[in-house]
Amino acid sequence: MIFDRNENKDVIALLGAGSMGTAIVRRIAAGRKILLGDISEKNLEQVSHDLQYSGYDVEICVVNALDKTSVESFAEKAASLGNVKYFIDTAGASPSQASPEHILKLDMVGTGYAVDAFGKMMAARGAGLIISSQTGYMHRLPDEVELEILRTPTDKLMDIAYIKKTAVQSGIAYMIAKRVNHLQAQKAAATTWKERRARINTISPGIIVTPLAYDEFKAAGDNYQVMIDSSAAMRTASSDEIAEAGAFLLGEHAAFITGTDLLIDGGVIASIRTGAYKLH
Ligand SMILES: NC(=O)c1ccc[n+]([C@@H]2O[C@H](COP(=O)([O-])OP(=O)(O)OC[C@H]3O[C@@H](n4cnc5c(N)ncnc54)[C@H](O)[C@@H]3O)[C@@H](O)[C@H]2O)c1
């Protein structure tokens, strides 16, 4: 049976078909074509099955965000399906899941590959969203390092002396990578994505209960509980709450918003900045 007779549907490309990415896609998927990309075939099969059985038009593509060529092929595949109006990048690994090097290569360089590749494919009035993290606010980079990052091509980010010297432990590597995501969106918004008349922003979520977060909870002992209890919201959030904001940033009501970050953390960073909670 043909569920939808419309041709030339706008394309949504999702890199990282995990909890948050899938929730965001579901909020904007009606009447559009979805291309799911992930390193895990199991994830792709499960998520595409769920979306298909909810009536959505889905294709899948195995893609490794660590590999520039793989990411470029993914962007080309998206463009071959129609006008790429939406790109969402949620591929990532958290501190308890990976080494500092892996985190930098995936969350920082891999995101750069995707922003660069989709910067050549986005349709006019399209929009992109990178999922960064509240941790992007936890390790302040010196101004001159931020400028250096903004001027450095993706392939050379791992060579930046400050990053090499500082990101020696997974937690710090994650904080730096997630701050770099904000800068990657700023840079793209002002250059490559601007040239295509497309927008790009980041969301920095706080503690969102997903498989990735469960790994963090296991590794962190009481730290997360104290962080949650010290925050204004005094709770964790779900991927659906991030999806609500993601749909807004990707949608037409956000047409004047580009190159910026939206922190959605229930007040964790406010509690750190004011001294109500001390980061360990
Ligand atoms: N859950 C949280 O509390 C939280 C908070 C802040 C930021 N984040 C960030 O949000 C993003 C999404 O995380 P989530 O919580 O939805 O986790 P998730 O584990 O559900 O999703 C991450 C996805 O990335 C995929 N992936 C991993 N390595 C990949 C690779 N090399 N190539 C392609 N895909 C790859 C995984 O297979 C998975 O499907 C991540 O970048 C994470 O760092 C999560």
The ligand as an SDF file (V2000), in Angstrom:
LIG
                    3D

 44 48  0  0  0  0  0  0  0  0999 V2000
   21.8260   11.7810   27.5520 N   0  0  0  0  0  0  0  0  0  0  0  0
   22.3410   12.8450   28.1010 C   0  0  0  0  0  0  0  0  0  0  0  0
   22.1940   13.0820   29.3060 O   0  0  0  0  0  0  0  0  0  0  0  0
   23.1140   13.8180   27.2510 C   0  0  0  0  0  0  0  0  0  0  0  0
   23.3400   15.0840   27.7860 C   0  0  0  0  0  0  0  0  0  0  0  0
   24.0100   16.0110   27.0220 C   0  0  0  0  0  0  0  0  0  0  0  0
   24.4350   15.6910   25.7510 C   0  0  0  0  0  0  0  0  0  0  0  0
   24.2040   14.4560   25.2470 N   0  0  0  0  0  0  0  0  0  0  0  0
   24.6460   14.1940   23.8720 C   0  0  0  0  0  0  0  0  0  0  0  0
   23.5080   13.9190   23.0970 O   0  0  0  0  0  0  0  0  0  0  0  0
   23.8610   13.1280   21.9580 C   0  0  0  0  0  0  0  0  0  0  0  0
   22.8680   11.9850   21.8190 C   0  0  0  0  0  0  0  0  0  0  0  0
   22.9780   11.1420   22.9200 O   0  0  0  0  0  0  0  0  0  0  0  0
   21.7840   10.2140   23.4820 P   0  0  0  0  0  0  0  0  0  0  0  0
   21.7350   10.4800   24.9290 O   0  0  0  0  0  0  0  0  0  0  0  0
   20.5710   10.3290   22.6340 O   0  0  0  0  0  0  0  0  0  0  0  0
   22.5070    8.8060   23.3520 O   0  0  0  0  0  0  0  0  0  0  0  0
   22.2810    7.5360   22.4320 P   0  0  0  0  0  0  0  0  0  0  0  0
   23.3290    6.5720   22.8660 O   0  0  0  0  0  0  0  0  0  0  0  0
   20.8610    7.1100   22.4870 O   0  0  0  0  0  0  0  0  0  0  0  0
   22.6290    8.0840   20.9430 O   0  0  0  0  0  0  0  0  0  0  0  0
   23.9180    8.1950   20.4200 C   0  0  0  0  0  0  0  0  0  0  0  0
   23.9400    7.5100   19.0560 C   0  0  0  0  0  0  0  0  0  0  0  0
   25.1980    7.7640   18.4240 O   0  0  0  0  0  0  0  0  0  0  0  0
   25.5450    6.5900   17.7170 C   0  0  0  0  0  0  0  0  0  0  0  0
   26.9770    6.5600   17.4350 N   0  0  0  0  0  0  0  0  0  0  0  0
   27.9860    6.3410   18.3050 C   0  0  0  0  0  0  0  0  0  0  0  0
   29.1690    6.3430   17.6500 N   0  0  0  0  0  0  0  0  0  0  0  0
   28.8860    6.5830   16.3480 C   0  0  0  0  0  0  0  0  0  0  0  0
   29.6820    6.6900   15.1790 C   0  0  0  0  0  0  0  0  0  0  0  0
   31.0230    6.5560   15.2160 N   0  0  0  0  0  0  0  0  0  0  0  0
   29.0750    6.9340   13.9920 N   0  0  0  0  0  0  0  0  0  0  0  0
   27.7250    7.0510   13.9210 C   0  0  0  0  0  0  0  0  0  0  0  0
   26.9110    6.9530   15.0070 N   0  0  0  0  0  0  0  0  0  0  0  0
   27.4970    6.7150   16.1990 C   0  0  0  0  0  0  0  0  0  0  0  0
   25.1240    5.4520   18.6400 C   0  0  0  0  0  0  0  0  0  0  0  0
   25.0430    4.2050   17.9720 O   0  0  0  0  0  0  0  0  0  0  0  0
   23.7850    5.9840   19.1480 C   0  0  0  0  0  0  0  0  0  0  0  0
   22.7010    5.5510   18.3250 O   0  0  0  0  0  0  0  0  0  0  0  0
   25.3200   12.7140   22.1900 C   0  0  0  0  0  0  0  0  0  0  0  0
   26.1610   13.5360   21.4220 O   0  0  0  0  0  0  0  0  0  0  0  0
   25.5410   13.0040   23.6700 C   0  0  0  0  0  0  0  0  0  0  0  0
   26.8850   13.3120   23.9280 O   0  0  0  0  0  0  0  0  0  0  0  0
   23.5590   13.5020   25.9730 C   0  0  0  0  0  0  0  0  0  0  0  0
  1  2  1  0
  2  3  2  0
  2  4  1  0
  4  5  1  0
  4 44  2  0
  5  6  2  0
  6  7  1  0
  7  8  2  0
  8  9  1  0
  8 44  1  0
  9 10  1  0
  9 42  1  0
 10 11  1  0
 11 12  1  0
 11 40  1  0
 12 13  1  0
 13 14  1  0
 14 15  2  0
 14 16  1  0
 14 17  1  0
 17 18  1  0
 18 19  2  0
 18 20  1  0
 18 21  1  0
 21 22  1  0
 22 23  1  0
 23 24  1  0
 23 38  1  0
 24 25  1  0
 25 26  1  0
 25 36  1  0
 26 27  1  0
 26 35  1  0
 27 28  2  0
 28 29  1  0
 29 30  1  0
 29 35  2  0
 30 31  1  0
 30 32  2  0
 32 33  1  0
 33 34  2  0
 34 35  1  0
 36 37  1  0
 36 38  1  0
 38 39  1  0
 40 41  1  0
 40 42  1  0
 42 43  1  0
M  CHG  2   8   1  16  -1
M  END
$$$$
